[in-house]
Amino acid sequence: SGEEITYYLQNLLTLSSMLDILLVTLILFGLMQLLRGTRAMQVARGFFFIVVISFVIFALTPLRLPALNWLLNTSLPALLLAIPVIFQPELRRALERLGGAGSVWRFWQRENVDPMIEAITIASRRLSQRRHGALIVFEQETGLREYIDTGVALNAAPSPELLLTVFNKNTELHDGAVIVQGNVLAAAACVMPLSTSNLSDRQLGLRHRAGLGISEVSDAVALIVSEETGHIAIAHNGRILRRQDPDQLDKILLAFLQSRDQKKRKSSE
């Protein structure tokens, strides 16, 4: 009746209830920001839709729909248990973002970023021209020690000559990834996790899947040179940006690798 609706709205619009709704909205918005760009975001939308439908059904309890109520009561707990298991990589990456959001320490706080990027840019252009496949992974906040340990230690300053030698088809190191830690080439021939995404493009070979895979489980930036086409791609946050302009590669890498450092410097000024 009209009186019942008025009473319900009056109770709903109290100060405590409005604060409650605001806090829930902020939490949901934060979760959506963390999951944005991942497969888990699609599931979150579907789950939100189910919750809305459930709320509508429960609001219509006078209609007495026991079968539908039973289905919703049994399926929602199962979905809650299944989501963390199925989407563990995406949720792990989201939690890593959350853990690093307020960190005082930032990896890319350094003065020697330009020479390192210049050396890698020159090497990448030459590798692209020669159609030599390459995978170079830049460590950021998420440590990559477990992947560095799978390769051959280099601990060398980046240089075009060294990278061209590593990714030469006749060397034993060319199949794996080179991991850049700070201003140092930490290791070569490192084994990367393959992407769990459903990639339909046949041109995305093993290197692209490995570069995309490491970007799905960490905040690392992966540079991939295709052996088949010579095209350069960048993978970050579970997304791959293909056909990068070799002449603009240094600026592209700077945009990815210095963004956090620049933000912190501006905030400290």
WOURFEN-V75840 format. One record per residue. N is the residue number from 0. RES is the residue in one small letter. SS is DSSP state (~ for helix, > for strand, _ for the rest). PSI is psi in radians with two decimals (NA if undefined). NEAR is the number of other C-alpha atoms within 12 Angstrom. Layout:
BEGIN
[[N	RES	SS	PSI	NEAR] [N	RES	SS	PSI	NEAR]]
END
This chain:
BEGIN
[[0	s	_	3.00	7] [1	g	~	-0.62	8] [2	e	~	-0.67	9] [3	e	~	-0.71	10] [4	i	~	-0.74	11] [5	t	~	-0.74	12] [6	y	~	-0.69	13] [7	y	~	-0.76	14] [8	l	~	-0.64	14] [9	q	~	-0.71	14] [10	n	~	-0.55	14] [11	l	~	-0.61	16] [12	l	_	0.52	16] [13	t	_	2.87	14] [14	l	~	-0.76	12] [15	s	~	-0.68	12] [16	s	~	-0.65	16] [17	m	~	-0.70	16] [18	l	~	-0.69	14] [19	d	~	-0.81	15] [20	i	~	-0.70	16] [21	l	~	-0.77	15] [22	l	~	-0.75	14] [23	v	~	-0.70	14] [24	t	~	-0.75	14] [25	l	~	-0.71	14] [26	i	~	-0.79	14] [27	l	~	-0.68	19] [28	f	~	-0.73	16] [29	g	~	-0.71	17] [30	l	~	-0.68	23] [31	m	~	-0.64	23] [32	q	~	-0.69	19] [33	l	~	-0.64	28] [34	l	~	-0.04	32] [35	r	_	2.34	25] [36	g	_	0.10	25] [37	t	_	2.87	31] [38	r	~	-0.50	30] [39	a	~	-0.44	32] [40	m	~	-0.68	24] [41	q	~	-0.71	18] [42	v	~	-0.66	25] [43	a	~	-0.69	29] [44	r	~	-0.77	19] [45	g	~	-0.71	17] [46	f	~	-0.68	23] [47	f	~	-0.69	19] [48	f	~	-0.74	15] [49	i	~	-0.70	22] [50	v	~	-0.74	21] [51	v	~	-0.78	16] [52	i	~	-0.69	18] [53	s	~	-0.73	24] [54	f	~	-0.73	16] [55	v	~	-0.74	18] [56	i	~	-0.78	23] [57	f	~	-0.51	20] [58	a	~	-0.37	14] [59	l	_	0.54	15] [60	t	~	-0.51	15] [61	p	~	-0.39	10] [62	l	~	-0.29	13] [63	r	_	1.45	13] [64	l	_	1.30	17] [65	p	~	-0.68	15] [66	a	~	-0.78	13] [67	l	~	-0.69	19] [68	n	~	-0.71	22] [69	w	~	-0.74	16] [70	l	~	-0.77	16] [71	l	~	-0.71	24] [72	n	~	-0.56	20] [73	t	~	-0.51	15] [74	s	~	-0.61	18] [75	l	~	-0.83	23] [76	p	~	-0.64	16] [77	a	~	-0.69	15] [78	l	~	-0.71	22] [79	l	~	-0.64	20] [80	l	~	-0.55	14] [81	a	~	-0.59	16] [82	i	~	-0.85	23] [83	p	~	-0.50	19] [84	v	~	-0.82	15] [85	i	~	-0.68	17] [86	f	_	0.68	27] [87	q	~	-0.79	21] [88	p	~	-0.74	30] [89	e	~	-0.74	37] [90	l	~	-0.61	30] [91	r	~	-0.76	26] [92	r	~	-0.65	33] [93	a	~	-0.72	35] [94	l	~	-0.58	23] [95	e	~	-0.67	26] [96	r	~	-0.76	28] [97	l	~	-0.73	20] [98	g	~	-0.51	17] [99	g	~	-0.04	22] [100	a	_	-0.64	18] [101	g	_	0.26	13] [102	s	_	2.39	15] [103	v	_	-0.63	17] [104	w	_	2.35	17] [105	r	_	2.36	24] [106	f	_	-0.68	29] [107	w	_	0.59	33] [108	q	_	1.65	22] [109	r	_	2.77	19] [110	e	_	-0.29	15] [111	n	_	0.48	18] [112	v	~	-0.67	30] [113	d	~	-0.86	22] [114	p	~	-0.66	21] [115	m	~	-0.81	31] [116	i	~	-0.65	36] [117	e	~	-0.78	26] [118	a	~	-0.75	29] [119	i	~	-0.61	42] [120	t	~	-0.80	36] [121	i	~	-0.79	26] [122	a	~	-0.72	38] [123	s	~	-0.68	45] [124	r	~	-0.76	34] [125	r	~	-0.70	28] [126	l	~	-0.68	38] [127	s	~	-0.76	34] [128	q	~	-0.65	21] [129	r	~	-0.11	22] [130	r	_	0.85	24] [131	h	_	2.13	33] [132	g	_	2.56	41] [133	a	>	2.62	50] [134	l	>	1.99	50] [135	i	>	2.15	52] [136	v	>	2.22	49] [137	f	>	2.01	46] [138	e	_	2.42	38] [139	q	_	-2.11	36] [140	e	_	-0.69	31] [141	t	_	2.10	34] [142	g	_	2.49	24] [143	l	_	0.44	33] [144	r	~	-0.68	22] [145	e	~	-0.49	18] [146	y	~	-0.58	33] [147	i	~	-0.67	29] [148	d	_	-0.28	21] [149	t	_	-0.20	22] [150	g	_	-2.86	27] [151	v	>	2.15	25] [152	a	>	2.37	23] [153	l	>	-0.94	24] [154	n	>	0.89	20] [155	a	>	2.67	23] [156	a	>	2.45	25] [157	p	_	2.40	37] [158	s	_	2.57	24] [159	p	~	-0.70	26] [160	e	~	-0.74	20] [161	l	~	-0.77	28] [162	l	~	-0.67	41] [163	l	~	-0.62	34] [164	t	~	-0.77	24] [165	v	~	-0.76	35] [166	f	_	0.21	36] [167	n	_	2.41	25] [168	k	_	-0.37	20] [169	n	_	0.02	12] [170	t	_	2.78	17] [171	e	_	-0.13	17] [172	l	_	-0.11	29] [173	h	_	-0.33	32] [174	d	_	-0.54	29] [175	g	_	-2.92	35] [176	a	>	2.58	46] [177	v	>	2.25	50] [178	i	>	2.20	48] [179	v	>	2.11	43] [180	q	>	1.91	35] [181	g	_	-2.25	31] [182	n	_	0.31	30] [183	v	>	2.47	29] [184	l	>	1.78	35] [185	a	>	-0.77	31] [186	a	>	2.78	38] [187	a	>	2.92	39] [188	a	>	0.60	32] [189	c	>	2.50	37] [190	v	_	2.15	33] [191	m	_	2.66	38] [192	p	_	2.40	27] [193	l	_	2.59	24] [194	s	_	2.49	30] [195	t	_	0.03	25] [196	s	_	2.69	28] [197	n	_	1.62	14] [198	l	_	2.09	19] [199	s	_	-0.31	9] [200	d	_	2.12	12] [201	r	_	-0.34	11] [202	q	_	-0.21	19] [203	l	_	1.73	30] [204	g	_	-2.82	25] [205	l	~	-0.69	29] [206	r	~	-0.75	41] [207	h	~	-0.69	46] [208	r	~	-0.63	37] [209	a	~	-0.75	40] [210	g	~	-0.74	49] [211	l	~	-0.63	41] [212	g	~	-0.77	36] [213	i	~	-0.50	48] [214	s	~	-0.31	44] [215	e	~	-0.48	41] [216	v	~	0.02	39] [217	s	_	3.12	40] [218	d	_	0.31	39] [219	a	_	2.71	41] [220	v	>	2.22	43] [221	a	>	2.27	43] [222	l	>	2.18	51] [223	i	>	2.28	52] [224	v	>	2.15	47] [225	s	_	2.29	35] [226	e	_	-0.51	30] [227	e	_	-0.75	23] [228	t	_	-0.35	22] [229	g	_	-0.02	26] [230	h	_	2.59	32] [231	i	>	2.36	43] [232	a	>	2.70	41] [233	i	>	2.29	42] [234	a	>	2.32	39] [235	h	>	2.39	36] [236	n	_	0.69	36] [237	g	_	0.23	38] [238	r	>	2.60	31] [239	i	>	2.25	31] [240	l	>	1.94	25] [241	r	>	2.92	27] [242	r	>	0.92	23] [243	q	>	2.51	27] [244	d	_	2.06	22] [245	p	~	-0.56	30] [246	d	~	-0.35	18] [247	q	~	0.17	19] [248	l	~	-0.67	31] [249	d	~	-0.71	28] [250	k	~	-0.65	20] [251	i	~	-0.79	25] [252	l	~	-0.71	36] [253	l	~	-0.69	26] [254	a	~	-0.68	22] [255	f	~	-0.76	28] [256	l	~	-0.39	38] [257	q	_	0.00	28] [258	s	~	-0.78	20] [259	r	~	-0.69	27] [260	d	~	-0.71	25] [261	q	~	-0.70	21] [262	k	~	-0.70	16] [263	k	~	-0.68	20] [264	r	~	-0.70	16] [265	k	~	-0.69	10] [266	s	~	-0.44	10] [267	s	~	-0.22	9] [268	e	_	NA	7]]
END
